[in-house]
Amino acid sequence: MKKEKVVLAYSGGLDTSVILKWLIDKGYEVIAYIADVGQDDDFQEVEKKAVKIGASKVYIRDLKREFVTDYIFPALKANAMYESRYLLGTSLARPLIAKYQIEIAHEEQAEYVSHGATGKGNDQVRFELSYYALNPKIKVLAPWKTQEFLEQFKGRTDMLNYAREKNIPVKATVKKPYSEDDNLMHISHEAGILEDPGFRPEMDMLTKIVPPQHAPDRETQIEIHFKDGIPVRVVNSQDGVSITEPLALFVYLNKIGGENGIGLLDMVENRFVGIKSRGVYETPAGTILLQAHMDIEGIAMDREVMRLRNMLSPVFAEIVYNGFWFSPEMEFLRAAIDKSQELIDGIVYLSLYKGNVIINGRVSPSSLYDKDLSSMDIAGGFDQKDSAGFIKINAIRLMAHNAITRRKRK
């Protein structure tokens, strides 16, 4: 009898390795899919591990450039920050990973896809909403929401015992007392010892950045060039390094941002499923680009366009965080934001210093800044006496409100 095929999003860690073997034990033919979104992994070793466990085939997809151009840059154009702080590193990678998982399932004529996300987190939602949006007929095997799996694996000890029983290779090193998700945009640290929101983690936890306190006592001066709201060039003003290729540009900003302790965030956030979660994030390149992008908008974006776009930014971030990347509302938002970025061109000059992104200046061919209009030292632009009427008109409703409240008090 021909086995049913399932494409498993495989990381090589304990959870997905156990799931890989568990699905095989249940009679499925399992195809392991490894997505390279910039995590610090040895993909050849991960592939060997999947084959050793029993995967019938292994796919490795290099998604780094697409991650930068089609997911990270659109989020930066929107100034997207979930709950005004989190730059969505994990959230942005999940729809991209899911996209290629569905493509492989189609190529392999697999009826099922599977993942290792738990039933308490956000990733299960992001993966599965993306699966169904891209292929409404796909079937999802989510072991962490399966009663049989939950009864068999009540904790990490059960998984380790199963791994030993099934000869699944497990790293001999002691597991870090928290979990991590690593990609080009960021690395996140959560769970374990970090579940105490008052616990101050040791700085040796950091991997993408040095602790800001230990960053060099000298600033790194760079300039970032934008076209239509997208970073198209980064120049190091001190050593002349100039990079235009999107992936290389992002990797370089991660490097110099990390060296200067840029992008550390410790916060408690609201998961989509209704649980609060504490996370520590390292996002060097994303933090630099967001600050630079917001600055170039200040000189090149119309005030009312900015006001409306700023209303959309938190909505965009929430949609991404909650897993609705492939949705009609996201299509609408991206079209609106792209329109807002058509004149966001220019150069931002900045310094990186001990965890800080310091803006030093900006120039733009689309500048709406008029020195003569804004100057306190130059007469002209408009008749300053006109401001009296402007103020009186804006004061009408304030005076009316005050009159009503005074009557009510009497």
TORDO-754923 format. One line per 8 residues: number of its first residue (from 1); for each residue x, y, z of C-alpha. Coordinates in nm, 3 decimals. Layout:
<sites>
NUM = X,Y,Z | ... .
</sites>
This chain:
<sites>
1 = 0.000,0.000,0.000 | 0.138,0.340,-0.100 | 0.218,0.563,0.196 | 0.067,0.910,0.224 | 0.325,1.187,0.190 | 0.379,1.469,0.433 | 0.620,1.763,0.394 | 0.761,1.856,0.735 .
9 = 0.917,2.195,0.810 | 1.235,2.059,0.965 | 1.489,2.250,1.174 | 1.705,1.963,1.300 | 1.620,2.037,1.662 | 1.479,1.793,1.914 | 1.110,1.871,1.852 | 1.107,1.840,1.473 .
17 = 1.343,1.541,1.484 | 1.105,1.359,1.716 | 0.808,1.463,1.500 | 0.987,1.336,1.189 | 1.034,0.992,1.341 | 0.688,0.991,1.502 | 0.520,1.058,1.166 | 0.723,0.779,1.006 .
25 = 0.611,0.548,1.289 | 0.253,0.644,1.207 | 0.299,0.519,0.852 | 0.366,0.840,0.661 | 0.638,0.901,0.404 | 0.804,1.214,0.538 | 0.984,1.467,0.320 | 1.198,1.703,0.526 .
33 = 1.206,2.067,0.419 | 1.479,2.297,0.553 | 1.434,2.671,0.495 | 1.749,2.885,0.506 | 1.632,3.227,0.623 | 1.972,3.323,0.761 | 1.989,3.113,1.078 | 2.332,3.001,1.198 .
41 = 2.300,2.631,1.111 | 2.508,2.367,0.932 | 2.250,2.269,0.672 | 2.446,1.971,0.546 | 2.452,1.828,0.897 | 2.081,1.894,0.938 | 2.018,1.717,0.608 | 2.226,1.415,0.715 .
49 = 2.031,1.398,1.040 | 1.697,1.400,0.859 | 1.811,1.118,0.630 | 1.943,0.917,0.925 | 1.609,0.947,1.103 | 1.428,0.825,0.794 | 1.321,1.115,0.570 | 1.257,0.988,0.217 .
57 = 1.388,1.312,0.070 | 1.531,1.640,0.195 | 1.481,1.983,0.039 | 1.701,2.278,0.135 | 1.578,2.616,0.011 | 1.795,2.928,0.030 | 1.538,3.201,0.096 | 1.765,3.472,0.235 .
65 = 1.748,3.723,-0.050 | 1.373,3.687,-0.093 | 1.332,3.726,0.282 | 1.508,4.063,0.266 | 1.349,4.203,-0.050 | 0.993,4.068,-0.027 | 0.928,4.055,0.347 | 1.172,4.263,0.553 .
73 = 1.185,4.566,0.323 | 0.804,4.592,0.287 | 0.773,4.583,0.667 | 1.036,4.855,0.703 | 0.858,5.069,0.443 | 0.553,5.045,0.667 | 0.756,5.128,0.982 | 0.595,4.814,1.121 .
81 = 0.645,4.756,1.495 | 0.414,4.523,1.685 | 0.292,4.697,1.999 | 0.517,4.989,1.898 | 0.836,4.793,1.980 | 0.884,4.452,1.818 | 1.023,4.444,1.462 | 0.854,4.115,1.370 .
89 = 1.160,3.903,1.292 | 0.994,3.564,1.346 | 0.656,3.680,1.215 | 0.800,3.788,0.879 | 0.986,3.461,0.816 | 0.692,3.224,0.872 | 0.484,3.307,0.562 | 0.795,3.278,0.342 .
97 = 0.881,2.938,0.490 | 0.520,2.825,0.445 | 0.513,2.944,0.084 | 0.792,2.709,-0.023 | 0.659,2.427,0.192 | 0.335,2.442,-0.007 | 0.532,2.455,-0.334 | 0.725,2.141,-0.237 .
105 = 0.402,1.966,-0.136 | 0.261,2.045,-0.481 | 0.579,1.928,-0.652 | 0.581,1.604,-0.451 | 0.203,1.558,-0.475 | 0.193,1.542,-0.098 | -0.147,1.563,0.066 | -0.013,1.682,0.401 .
113 = 0.221,1.943,0.550 | 0.344,1.948,0.910 | 0.531,2.174,1.151 | 0.668,2.163,1.505 | 0.498,2.471,1.649 | 0.319,2.427,1.981 | -0.048,2.489,2.049 | 0.026,2.783,2.281 .
121 = 0.231,2.997,2.045 | 0.190,3.228,1.748 | 0.379,3.020,1.492 | 0.111,2.752,1.461 | -0.129,3.026,1.348 | 0.119,3.185,1.107 | 0.210,2.855,0.943 | -0.140,2.718,0.914 .
129 = -0.309,3.038,0.796 | -0.042,3.063,0.525 | -0.088,2.697,0.427 | -0.463,2.733,0.384 | -0.436,3.067,0.204 | -0.191,2.921,-0.049 | -0.364,2.584,-0.088 | -0.716,2.556,0.056 .
137 = -0.713,2.179,-0.002 | -0.396,2.109,0.194 | -0.419,1.893,0.507 | -0.219,1.993,0.814 | -0.064,1.751,1.063 | 0.011,1.948,1.379 | 0.137,1.694,1.637 | 0.138,1.940,1.927 .
145 = -0.240,1.969,1.884 | -0.290,1.592,1.854 | -0.416,1.407,2.162 | -0.206,1.097,2.094 | 0.114,1.301,2.064 | 0.037,1.505,2.375 | -0.026,1.191,2.577 | 0.301,1.037,2.459 .
153 = 0.515,1.350,2.510 | 0.429,1.534,2.830 | 0.762,1.710,2.846 | 1.121,1.729,2.731 | 1.220,1.415,2.923 | 0.971,1.206,2.723 | 1.113,1.345,2.399 | 1.471,1.272,2.502 .
161 = 1.376,0.917,2.601 | 1.204,0.866,2.265 | 1.509,1.005,2.085 | 1.736,0.755,2.262 | 1.496,0.469,2.195 | 1.475,0.553,1.824 | 1.847,0.636,1.782 | 1.772,0.998,1.695 .
169 = 2.095,1.201,1.722 | 2.069,1.455,2.004 | 2.337,1.714,2.068 | 2.543,1.623,2.375 | 2.573,1.984,2.489 | 2.351,2.109,2.768 | 2.046,2.288,2.629 | 2.028,2.660,2.686 .
177 = 1.773,2.743,2.956 | 1.554,2.925,2.699 | 1.445,2.879,2.337 | 1.567,3.073,2.036 | 1.453,3.155,1.684 | 1.726,3.281,1.454 | 1.705,3.439,1.109 | 1.849,3.731,0.914 .
185 = 1.617,3.984,1.075 | 1.674,3.889,1.437 | 1.733,3.628,1.701 | 1.470,3.587,1.972 | 1.515,3.438,2.317 | 1.213,3.327,2.519 | 1.068,3.065,2.755 | 1.270,2.879,3.019 .
193 = 1.440,3.113,3.263 | 1.301,3.412,3.070 | 0.946,3.324,3.172 | 1.009,3.525,3.488 | 0.950,3.878,3.350 | 1.161,4.028,3.630 | 1.464,3.810,3.563 | 1.761,3.996,3.416 .
201 = 1.935,3.766,3.167 | 2.311,3.741,3.146 | 2.457,3.931,2.853 | 2.643,3.622,2.730 | 2.303,3.520,2.592 | 2.350,3.770,2.307 | 2.475,3.630,1.977 | 2.406,3.890,1.706 .
209 = 2.516,4.194,1.904 | 2.767,4.275,2.172 | 2.620,4.419,2.494 | 2.589,4.795,2.436 | 2.803,4.853,2.746 | 3.088,4.660,2.582 | 3.063,4.821,2.236 | 3.359,5.027,2.110 .
217 = 3.422,5.375,2.251 | 3.413,5.517,1.899 | 3.124,5.576,1.664 | 3.076,5.415,1.324 | 2.958,5.668,1.067 | 2.749,5.547,0.773 | 2.507,5.677,0.517 | 2.200,5.493,0.388 .
225 = 2.053,5.576,0.047 | 1.681,5.527,-0.016 | 1.476,5.500,-0.335 | 1.097,5.468,-0.307 | 1.140,5.396,0.064 | 1.374,5.103,0.002 | 1.741,5.106,0.111 | 1.948,5.080,-0.207 .
233 = 2.298,5.159,-0.081 | 2.491,5.169,0.244 | 2.823,5.352,0.263 | 3.070,5.343,0.549 | 3.192,5.702,0.567 | 3.513,5.599,0.743 | 3.652,5.315,0.534 | 3.464,5.372,0.207 .
241 = 3.280,5.038,0.199 | 2.982,5.073,-0.038 | 2.719,4.800,-0.084 | 2.410,4.796,-0.305 | 2.300,4.430,-0.332 | 2.002,4.393,-0.092 | 2.112,4.079,0.092 | 2.474,4.192,0.122 .
249 = 2.355,4.534,0.241 | 2.143,4.378,0.513 | 2.416,4.136,0.622 | 2.665,4.425,0.644 | 2.430,4.633,0.861 | 2.380,4.330,1.086 | 2.757,4.309,1.121 | 2.833,4.671,1.203 .
257 = 2.513,4.710,1.402 | 2.601,4.406,1.608 | 2.951,4.534,1.670 | 2.801,4.855,1.810 | 2.537,4.688,2.029 | 2.242,4.806,1.820 | 1.897,4.648,1.840 | 1.849,4.497,2.187 .
265 = 1.488,4.476,2.307 | 1.340,4.307,2.615 | 0.959,4.318,2.628 | 0.639,4.144,2.733 | 0.405,4.114,2.436 | 0.054,3.986,2.370 | 0.041,3.669,2.165 | -0.245,3.630,1.918 .
273 = -0.378,3.331,2.114 | -0.433,3.552,2.418 | -0.126,3.473,2.629 | 0.134,3.726,2.736 | 0.492,3.631,2.654 | 0.831,3.776,2.747 | 1.092,3.789,2.472 | 1.443,3.928,2.433 .
281 = 1.529,4.027,2.076 | 1.844,4.124,1.888 | 1.765,4.311,1.565 | 2.069,4.516,1.454 | 2.012,4.582,1.080 | 1.637,4.620,1.118 | 1.676,4.878,1.394 | 1.922,5.085,1.189 .
289 = 1.708,5.078,0.877 | 1.389,5.164,1.063 | 1.545,5.472,1.223 | 1.694,5.585,0.892 | 1.370,5.524,0.704 | 1.160,5.718,0.953 | 1.406,6.006,0.926 | 1.406,6.031,0.545 .
297 = 1.026,6.028,0.555 | 1.041,6.334,0.780 | 1.184,6.546,0.501 | 1.022,6.381,0.197 | 0.670,6.275,0.301 | 0.366,6.500,0.297 | 0.222,6.565,0.642 | -0.127,6.430,0.573 .
305 = 0.005,6.125,0.389 | 0.226,6.056,0.691 | -0.067,6.097,0.929 | -0.272,5.840,0.737 | 0.020,5.602,0.686 | 0.097,5.619,1.058 | -0.256,5.497,1.124 | -0.188,5.197,0.901 .
313 = 0.154,5.105,1.043 | 0.029,4.936,1.363 | -0.244,4.761,1.164 | 0.020,4.629,0.921 | 0.231,4.506,1.214 | -0.064,4.334,1.380 | -0.163,4.160,1.057 | 0.192,4.029,1.014 .
321 = 0.220,3.923,1.379 | -0.112,3.741,1.370 | -0.026,3.544,1.056 | -0.235,3.710,0.785 | 0.044,3.790,0.538 | -0.146,3.621,0.254 | -0.474,3.807,0.300 | -0.680,4.065,0.109 .
329 = -0.627,4.319,0.386 | -0.250,4.282,0.348 | -0.275,4.333,-0.028 | -0.469,4.651,0.034 | -0.225,4.780,0.295 | 0.082,4.705,0.085 | -0.066,4.892,-0.211 | -0.140,5.195,0.007 .
337 = 0.203,5.191,0.169 | 0.380,5.148,-0.166 | 0.195,5.459,-0.289 | 0.312,5.653,0.016 | 0.674,5.565,-0.061 | 0.696,5.689,-0.420 | 0.890,6.004,-0.326 | 1.082,5.870,-0.027 .
345 = 1.426,5.917,-0.181 | 1.749,6.049,-0.040 | 2.039,5.988,0.197 | 2.042,5.965,0.576 | 2.372,6.020,0.759 | 2.401,5.846,1.092 | 2.635,5.721,1.361 | 2.623,5.392,1.549 .
353 = 2.746,5.417,1.906 | 2.698,5.191,2.210 | 2.347,5.074,2.125 | 2.236,5.406,1.979 | 2.143,5.504,1.624 | 2.224,5.875,1.604 | 2.089,6.070,1.306 | 2.338,6.330,1.184 .
361 = 2.153,6.473,0.885 | 1.967,6.397,0.565 | 1.926,6.517,0.206 | 1.649,6.437,-0.040 | 1.568,6.530,-0.402 | 1.203,6.509,-0.293 | 1.253,6.739,0.004 | 0.948,6.932,0.122 .
369 = 1.161,7.129,0.363 | 1.185,7.503,0.281 | 1.451,7.682,0.479 | 1.309,8.026,0.399 | 0.960,7.925,0.516 | 1.075,7.774,0.843 | 1.356,8.014,0.929 | 1.323,8.244,1.228 .
377 = 1.583,8.471,1.075 | 1.443,8.520,0.723 | 1.132,8.726,0.654 | 0.896,8.599,0.388 | 0.725,8.275,0.296 | 0.387,8.391,0.424 | 0.255,8.692,0.607 | 0.305,8.617,0.976 .
385 = 0.003,8.836,1.061 | -0.213,8.568,0.892 | -0.133,8.337,1.181 | -0.367,8.536,1.404 | -0.670,8.434,1.196 | -0.544,8.076,1.175 | -0.527,8.057,1.554 | -0.871,8.215,1.604 .
393 = -1.037,7.971,1.365 | -0.879,7.675,1.544 | -0.984,7.821,1.880 | -1.359,7.834,1.794 | -1.436,7.481,1.909 | -1.219,7.521,2.221 | -1.410,7.832,2.325 | -1.745,7.662,2.257 .
401 = -1.646,7.359,2.464 | -1.529,7.581,2.749 | -1.856,7.779,2.748 | -2.063,7.458,2.772 | -1.858,7.311,3.056 | -1.879,7.637,3.254 | -2.261,7.642,3.219 | -2.281,7.283,3.346 .
409 = -2.075,7.370,3.654 | -2.312,7.652,3.757 .
</sites>
